[in-house]
């Protein structure tokens, strides 16, 4: 899977078009994951991913 294959959606809707669940969802092929409740929370998750990236680079050079 390429990074550009990861998609997103905002809110989850039922068949009538009503919001079923609010939030930001990430789509990995057939798997959908609720990543955050708000955009602010999603920004915090992105920052957390960046800190994870730095940790992997520092501690696992073989992962490059």
N, C-alpha and C positions, 0 to 999 in steps of 0.2 A: 504494500500500500504506500502510495506517495503522500507526502504531507498535503498536497493540493486535493487529494481525494477525501480528506476529512472535511465534512460540511457542518453547518450549524443551522439551527432554527430557533426562533423566539416564540415561546409558548407552544402548548400542545392543544389542538382543537378536536372537538368531537365531530361527528358526521354533519351536525347542523351548523357548524362553524362557530360554536360557542367555545370559549376558552375552557379547557379541561384541566390544564395545569400551567401555571405561569412559570417562566424561567427561561434560561438559555440551555439549549441541548446541543450536544455534539453527536455527529453521525459518523460511525466507522463502518462503512459498508452496510451490513444488515443490522448493526447494533447501534442503538440510540441511548445516550447517557445524559441525564440531567446534570449539567456541570455547575450551574449556579442559579440562584434565585433572582439576582439583579445584575445589572451591568457592573456596578461597583464591586460586587463579589467576584464576577468573572475577571475583572482586572486584577484582583488579588490572586486569583488562581494562576493567571498568566505570569505574574511576578514570582509566584511560588515555583512554577515550571522553570523559569529562568534560573532561580537559585538551585534547583535540582540539576540543571544542565551544568552550572559551574561546578557543583560537587562531583558530578560524574567526570567532567574533564580533569579535575584535580586529582581524583582518587582512582580512576579507572582508565588510564591512558590507552589500554588495549581496546577500549570501546570506540575509539576514534575510527 
